[in-house]
């Protein structure tokens, strides 16, 4: 059977992506002009959140981080922060100007056993996009979203160090996600890791604080959320600058586990996370405990 070398298609893919970006820029300019006219024509004050219809979506590399260019959008009105508090809205990416959100069906399974990486899932499943000025977002979160109630663990590993396997093992201990929720590579963490290189430490500190509070607002007090971070991302930079530790002001400590080749035993970390989960059915918990 005749087959084409994928590398021979790369110039064509780059050309199509360049064409897509050019069309997107034109459509977005028209959308911004339409938005301006709509704001001027409306007598009442519009909301701080701008909603968009998704015309189409395209990513050059499925393994790349989430970006604002992943969607071809057109304005669909305005709203408030209250609308984004629904469980179906999630942060997709963050730039130095805007925070982008996507709306997915409420029955979408986000566990790492169903989606190794959340970015492709959110890109494929979302039916609406919203964006909000980053400074207004920080102020709104501080004013309207209460401190986190559950616990958060961030799991980082170097390549081939068993981070994904450990995350799936953790997820399998509670398939119903009643006490333990495991997400694979949430795009909000990738966005923060990139943003730390472009904005000041004071700015990234406030953005991280607000973004994490928004991301975990639906976690209950007796739940643990494990975020398996993207391999080879500089999440350690966030920790070295003491940024993520700002979440300790909420009274619930955000903990980081680094499974590097010379790091601690993954099973010790496995036990440490599980022991922080308040399982009501101790017999069920013991039956799932790994042997050895």
Secondary structure in CASP SS format (residue, H / E / C, confidence):
PFRMAT SS
TARGET T0000
AUTHOR 0000-0000-0000
METHOD secondary structure of the structure
MODEL  1
X C 1.00
X C 1.00
X C 1.00
X C 1.00
X C 1.00
X H 1.00
X H 1.00
X H 1.00
X H 1.00
X H 1.00
X H 1.00
X H 1.00
X H 1.00
X H 1.00
X H 1.00
X H 1.00
X H 1.00
X H 1.00
X H 1.00
X H 1.00
X H 1.00
X H 1.00
X H 1.00
X H 1.00
X H 1.00
X H 1.00
X H 1.00
X H 1.00
X H 1.00
X H 1.00
X H 1.00
X H 1.00
X H 1.00
X H 1.00
X H 1.00
X H 1.00
X H 1.00
X H 1.00
X H 1.00
X H 1.00
X H 1.00
X C 1.00
X C 1.00
X C 1.00
X C 1.00
X C 1.00
X C 1.00
X C 1.00
X E 1.00
X E 1.00
X E 1.00
X E 1.00
X E 1.00
X E 1.00
X E 1.00
X E 1.00
X E 1.00
X C 1.00
X C 1.00
X C 1.00
X C 1.00
X C 1.00
X C 1.00
X C 1.00
X C 1.00
X C 1.00
X C 1.00
X H 1.00
X H 1.00
X H 1.00
X E 1.00
X E 1.00
X E 1.00
X E 1.00
X E 1.00
X E 1.00
X E 1.00
X E 1.00
X E 1.00
X C 1.00
X H 1.00
X H 1.00
X H 1.00
X H 1.00
X C 1.00
X C 1.00
X C 1.00
X C 1.00
X E 1.00
X E 1.00
X E 1.00
X E 1.00
X E 1.00
X E 1.00
X C 1.00
X C 1.00
X C 1.00
X E 1.00
X E 1.00
X E 1.00
X E 1.00
X E 1.00
X E 1.00
X C 1.00
X C 1.00
X C 1.00
X C 1.00
X C 1.00
X C 1.00
X C 1.00
X C 1.00
X C 1.00
X C 1.00
X C 1.00
X C 1.00
X C 1.00
X C 1.00
X H 1.00
X H 1.00
X H 1.00
X H 1.00
X H 1.00
X H 1.00
X H 1.00
X H 1.00
X C 1.00
X C 1.00
X E 1.00
X E 1.00
X E 1.00
X E 1.00
X E 1.00
X E 1.00
X H 1.00
X H 1.00
X H 1.00
X H 1.00
X H 1.00
X H 1.00
X H 1.00
X H 1.00
X H 1.00
X H 1.00
X H 1.00
X C 1.00
X C 1.00
X C 1.00
X C 1.00
X C 1.00
X C 1.00
X E 1.00
X E 1.00
X E 1.00
X E 1.00
X E 1.00
X E 1.00
X E 1.00
X C 1.00
X C 1.00
X C 1.00
X C 1.00
X C 1.00
X H 1.00
X H 1.00
X H 1.00
X H 1.00
X H 1.00
X H 1.00
X H 1.00
X H 1.00
X H 1.00
X H 1.00
X C 1.00
X C 1.00
X C 1.00
X C 1.00
X C 1.00
X C 1.00
X C 1.00
X E 1.00
X E 1.00
X E 1.00
X E 1.00
X E 1.00
X C 1.00
X C 1.00
X H 1.00
X H 1.00
X H 1.00
X H 1.00
X H 1.00
X H 1.00
X H 1.00
X H 1.00
X H 1.00
X C 1.00
X C 1.00
X C 1.00
X C 1.00
X C 1.00
X H 1.00
X H 1.00
X H 1.00
X H 1.00
X H 1.00
X H 1.00
X H 1.00
X H 1.00
X H 1.00
X H 1.00
X H 1.00
X H 1.00
X H 1.00
X H 1.00
X H 1.00
X C 1.00
X C 1.00
X C 1.00
X C 1.00
X C 1.00
X C 1.00
X C 1.00
X C 1.00
X E 1.00
X E 1.00
X E 1.00
X E 1.00
X E 1.00
X C 1.00
X C 1.00
X C 1.00
X C 1.00
X C 1.00
X C 1.00
X H 1.00
X H 1.00
X H 1.00
X H 1.00
X H 1.00
X H 1.00
X C 1.00
X C 1.00
X C 1.00
X H 1.00
X H 1.00
X H 1.00
X H 1.00
X H 1.00
X H 1.00
X H 1.00
X C 1.00
X C 1.00
X C 1.00
X E 1.00
X E 1.00
X E 1.00
X E 1.00
X E 1.00
X E 1.00
X C 1.00
X C 1.00
X C 1.00
X C 1.00
X C 1.00
X C 1.00
X H 1.00
X H 1.00
X H 1.00
X H 1.00
X H 1.00
X H 1.00
X H 1.00
X H 1.00
X H 1.00
X H 1.00
X C 1.00
X C 1.00
X C 1.00
X C 1.00
X C 1.00
X C 1.00
X H 1.00
X H 1.00
X H 1.00
X H 1.00
X H 1.00
X H 1.00
X H 1.00
X C 1.00
X C 1.00
X C 1.00
X C 1.00
END
